[in-house]
Each structure stands twice: as C-alpha cells, then as structure tokens.
C-alpha cells in the first residue's frame, strides 16, 4: 500500500513538473499606455470626479424648466 501511494505521489510530482516545464510563459502586465496606471490613479480619479461634477452641473443648467 505504501508503494502504491508513493508511486502516485511521484507520478503527480512528475506530472506537475512537466506541466510547468512545457507550459507557455505567463504574460506580464504592462502599465504603459493604459488608463489604469497605479501611479496615476489618485490624481486621475480626482480629476475625473471634478470633470464629472462640472459636466453634471452644466447639464442641469442647460435643461429647460
């Protein structure tokens, strides 16, 4: 019984090692030229909020009563 379990464990280890060895490399995210750059998020979000509030205020003033 111990040999059987050891055999299964060794087979699983070999299978995982082969899968990692032959697997395609995982892509690394690039923050360049994106709208969600972590370094720019705080200032960008504040600016977007100000622009949205300004757009909403101008829409309300243009709407006829």
N, CA and C atoms as a LAMMPS dump frame, in Angstrom:
ITEM: TIMESTEP
0
ITEM: NUMBER OF ATOMS
195
ITEM: BOX BOUNDS ff ff ff
-5.0000000000000000e+02 5.0000000000000000e+02
-5.0000000000000000e+02 5.0000000000000000e+02
-5.0000000000000000e+02 5.0000000000000000e+02
ITEM: ATOMS id mol type element x y z
1 1 1 N 0.829 -1.2 0
2 1 2 C 0 0 0
3 1 3 C 0.876 1.267 0
4 2 1 N 1.951 1.201 0.79
5 2 2 C 2.847 2.36 0.839
6 2 3 C 3.497 2.602 -0.521
7 3 1 N 3.862 1.543 -1.222
8 3 2 C 4.467 1.679 -2.539
9 3 3 C 3.489 2.304 -3.526
10 4 1 N 2.22 1.903 -3.42
11 4 2 C 1.2 2.451 -4.313
12 4 3 C 1.034 3.953 -4.094
13 5 1 N 0.924 4.364 -2.845
14 5 2 C 0.8 5.792 -2.535
15 5 3 C 2.049 6.566 -2.938
16 6 1 N 3.217 5.981 -2.704
17 6 2 C 4.46 6.641 -3.099
18 6 3 C 4.521 6.769 -4.63
19 7 1 N 4.067 5.755 -5.329
20 7 2 C 4.041 5.801 -6.783
21 7 3 C 3.127 6.899 -7.298
22 8 1 N 1.925 7.004 -6.705
23 8 2 C 1.004 8.077 -7.096
24 8 3 C 1.593 9.456 -6.795
25 9 1 N 2.232 9.597 -5.659
26 9 2 C 2.828 10.886 -5.291
27 9 3 C 3.942 11.26 -6.269
28 10 1 N 4.788 10.283 -6.603
29 10 2 C 5.873 10.556 -7.545
30 10 3 C 5.332 10.874 -8.94
31 11 1 N 4.31 10.154 -9.362
32 11 2 C 3.714 10.418 -10.677
33 11 3 C 3.095 11.812 -10.717
34 12 1 N 2.42 12.207 -9.639
35 12 2 C 1.828 13.546 -9.59
36 12 3 C 2.914 14.62 -9.619
37 13 1 N 3.999 14.388 -8.887
38 13 2 C 5.09 15.367 -8.867
39 13 3 C 5.717 15.504 -10.249
40 14 1 N 5.915 14.384 -10.922
41 14 2 C 6.498 14.433 -12.266
42 14 3 C 5.544 15.137 -13.229
43 15 1 N 4.242 14.841 -13.105
44 15 2 C 3.265 15.473 -13.995
45 15 3 C 3.25 16.987 -13.803
46 16 1 N 3.266 17.463 -12.553
47 16 2 C 3.28 18.908 -12.302
48 16 3 C 4.579 19.539 -12.798
49 17 1 N 5.704 18.848 -12.611
50 17 2 C 6.979 19.393 -13.079
51 17 3 C 6.988 19.505 -14.598
52 18 1 N 6.493 18.479 -15.288
53 18 2 C 6.445 18.53 -16.746
54 18 3 C 5.484 19.605 -17.232
55 19 1 N 4.369 19.759 -16.551
56 19 2 C 3.403 20.784 -16.955
57 19 3 C 4.024 22.178 -16.825
58 20 1 N 4.733 22.437 -15.718
59 20 2 C 5.385 23.731 -15.536
60 20 3 C 6.521 23.929 -16.539
61 21 1 N 7.245 22.853 -16.861
62 21 2 C 8.381 22.95 -17.769
63 21 3 C 7.928 23.295 -19.194
64 22 1 N 6.842 22.65 -19.649
65 22 2 C 6.401 22.828 -21.028
66 22 3 C 5.304 23.881 -21.202
67 23 1 N 4.854 24.468 -20.143
68 23 2 C 3.768 25.455 -20.229
69 23 3 C 4.269 26.732 -20.896
70 24 1 N 3.356 27.416 -21.551
71 24 2 C 3.693 28.705 -22.169
72 24 3 C 3.924 29.732 -21.052
73 25 1 N 4.864 30.633 -21.247
74 25 2 C 5.116 31.64 -20.209
75 25 3 C 3.903 32.554 -20.029
76 26 1 N 3.648 32.912 -18.796
77 26 2 C 2.529 33.789 -18.48
78 26 3 C 2.869 35.217 -18.882
79 27 1 N 1.918 35.938 -19.477
80 27 2 C 2.205 37.324 -19.871
81 27 3 C 2.327 38.223 -18.644
82 28 1 N 3.228 39.161 -18.731
83 28 2 C 3.41 40.125 -17.65
84 28 3 C 2.646 41.392 -18.015
85 29 1 N 1.828 41.902 -17.098
86 29 2 C 1.051 43.097 -17.439
87 29 3 C 1.95 44.316 -17.631
88 30 1 N 1.587 45.119 -18.582
89 30 2 C 2.317 46.348 -18.838
90 30 3 C 1.393 47.515 -18.533
91 31 1 N 1.85 48.415 -17.698
92 31 2 C 1.013 49.556 -17.321
93 31 3 C 1.215 50.725 -18.271
94 32 1 N 2.123 50.578 -19.223
95 32 2 C 2.374 51.682 -20.139
96 32 3 C 1.197 51.841 -21.094
97 33 1 N 0.856 53.077 -21.371
98 33 2 C -0.209 53.433 -22.305
99 33 3 C -1.568 52.844 -21.927
100 34 1 N -1.856 52.829 -20.642
101 34 2 C -3.175 52.386 -20.19
102 34 3 C -3.798 53.475 -19.338
103 35 1 N -5.101 53.391 -19.149
104 35 2 C -5.792 54.372 -18.318
105 35 3 C -5.751 54.012 -16.842
106 36 1 N -5.251 52.84 -16.5
107 36 2 C -5.278 52.415 -15.109
108 36 3 C -3.881 52.215 -14.546
109 37 1 N -2.995 53.141 -14.812
110 37 2 C -1.654 53.109 -14.257
111 37 3 C -1.755 53.377 -12.757
112 38 1 N -1.263 52.475 -11.911
113 38 2 C -1.402 52.663 -10.461
114 38 3 C -0.781 53.957 -9.95
115 39 1 N 0.288 54.411 -10.598
116 39 2 C 0.935 55.638 -10.135
117 39 3 C 0.092 56.87 -10.421
118 40 1 N -0.751 56.817 -11.431
119 40 2 C -1.538 57.98 -11.828
120 40 3 C -2.974 57.931 -11.321
121 41 1 N -3.361 56.874 -10.653
122 41 2 C -4.768 56.68 -10.313
123 41 3 C -5.316 57.751 -9.37
124 42 1 N -4.586 58.116 -8.332
125 42 2 C -5.145 59.032 -7.336
126 42 3 C -5.453 60.398 -7.944
127 43 1 N -4.528 60.984 -8.634
128 43 2 C -4.758 62.291 -9.258
129 43 3 C -5.754 62.2 -10.394
130 44 1 N -5.677 61.142 -11.151
131 44 2 C -6.563 60.96 -12.291
132 44 3 C -8.009 60.81 -11.832
133 45 1 N -8.232 60.042 -10.78
134 45 2 C -9.597 59.852 -10.289
135 45 3 C -10.179 61.155 -9.75
136 46 1 N -9.357 61.933 -9.073
137 46 2 C -9.836 63.207 -8.563
138 46 3 C -10.204 64.136 -9.721
139 47 1 N -9.374 64.157 -10.761
140 47 2 C -9.651 64.995 -11.919
141 47 3 C -10.919 64.538 -12.62
142 48 1 N -11.101 63.224 -12.766
143 48 2 C -12.307 62.711 -13.413
144 48 3 C -13.557 63.08 -12.619
145 49 1 N -13.456 63.039 -11.296
146 49 2 C -14.609 63.393 -10.464
147 49 3 C -14.959 64.863 -10.637
148 50 1 N -13.94 65.721 -10.682
149 50 2 C -14.211 67.15 -10.884
150 50 3 C -14.842 67.398 -12.25
151 51 1 N -14.336 66.705 -13.274
152 51 2 C -14.9 66.876 -14.612
153 51 3 C -16.339 66.384 -14.67
154 52 1 N -16.622 65.279 -13.999
155 52 2 C -17.982 64.731 -13.998
156 52 3 C -18.938 65.675 -13.274
157 53 1 N -18.493 66.242 -12.163
158 53 2 C -19.347 67.186 -11.443
159 53 3 C -19.604 68.429 -12.285
160 54 1 N -18.582 68.895 -12.994
161 54 2 C -18.751 70.067 -13.86
162 54 3 C -19.689 69.766 -15.011
163 55 1 N -19.578 68.583 -15.596
164 55 2 C -20.463 68.205 -16.698
165 55 3 C -21.892 68.058 -16.213
166 56 1 N -22.054 67.5 -15.021
167 56 2 C -23.404 67.324 -14.485
168 56 3 C -24.022 68.684 -14.168
169 57 1 N -23.237 69.609 -13.624
170 57 2 C -23.759 70.932 -13.312
171 57 3 C -24.138 71.682 -14.587
172 58 1 N -23.345 71.539 -15.643
173 58 2 C -23.665 72.236 -16.891
174 58 3 C -24.893 71.616 -17.559
175 59 1 N -25.089 70.306 -17.439
176 59 2 C -26.283 69.663 -17.997
177 59 3 C -27.548 70.144 -17.276
178 60 1 N -27.446 70.302 -15.974
179 60 2 C -28.61 70.742 -15.191
180 60 3 C -28.977 72.182 -15.543
181 61 1 N -27.964 73.033 -15.81
182 61 2 C -28.268 74.421 -16.144
183 61 3 C -28.806 74.555 -17.558
184 62 1 N -28.494 73.627 -18.463
185 62 2 C -28.972 73.682 -19.835
186 62 3 C -30.377 73.118 -19.982
187 63 1 N -30.824 72.308 -19.057
188 63 2 C -32.112 71.665 -19.158
189 63 3 C -33.221 72.708 -18.955
190 64 1 N -34.159 72.834 -19.914
191 64 2 C -35.236 73.818 -19.747
192 64 3 C -36.206 73.359 -18.653
193 65 1 N -36.749 74.326 -17.952
194 65 2 C -37.655 74.014 -16.828
195 65 3 C -39.08 73.856 -17.294
